[in-house]
């Protein structure tokens, strides 16, 4: 059995029901919107975020979930979908998961409005049902995602990202949504404040490890749907590169920064940068940090009683690190 199917097994019924409820939550009186949402629903990814919500909820709720859990999972997926649609507009990207992006098919104006529609649908789903505790969790995540994106844009201009700033960027940009999934799962089944916070931090650690793994793909040889060196071409400062910049001589540092600023479209130069970062131990350092985050997440998880839901979450943590794309 494939790992994702194995992870999903204890929540397969909930995930099927969730898909029905999620499709309903996207309904609109506008035919164009329904056509677009149908296109999105039929091209869904692995749905890791709702899986986190249900697995945490069932682990905390002794195998039980409630309507709040389904709403929490739907809110997360609506907000996540909205952020992806907006990202594609900002990045001028024509594809998403191997399919045409919304902005490629329906142009930027419609894509932005559809993203806004999903945001409002998500927030109203919580408000209409009085889930104000869930709404607070998701609202913090939305704020942090925006701040993380802007912090990265601000720092990318000067290429002056320290390791501490890098962690803050990935915490906000990537980890905060996974943290929100885990906190929502716990909160939906009325877990204690302490448990909700523990699960939020658990999700944050996994999210940060997930992003470091993504950074490592930029230096790999595997075909993952993302070309090698794309982060360098886009002048993104990732952990292997930041580590090496802080280790090398002033001359080598200047060569690296000059390469990224002025020669980032030169394939030969990008390859030289990739090889230099590898030779200087950038990848080993990033892998060590990623595994530290993984271990910290597992320590939190294993403090809870054993169950099939905890086992699935443990598989999920390891999958984040071991995945090939």
Secondary structure, DSSP 8 states (H G I E B T S, - for coil): --HHHHHHGGGHHHHHHHHHHHHHHT--S-HHHHHHHHHHHTT----HHHHHHHHHHHHHTTT---HHHHHHHHHHHHHHHHHHHHHHHHTT--EETTEE-HHHHHHHHHHHHHHHHHHHHHHHHHHHTT-HHHHHHHHHHHHHHHHHHHHHHHHHHHT---HHHHHHHHIIIIIHHHHHHHHHHHHHTT--HHHHHHHHHHHHHHHHHHHHHHHHHTT--S--SS-TTHHHHTT---HHHHHHHTTS-HHHHHHHHHHHHHSTT-HHHHHHHHHHHHHTTHHHHHHHHHHHHHHHHHHHHTTS---HHHHHHHHHHHHHHH---
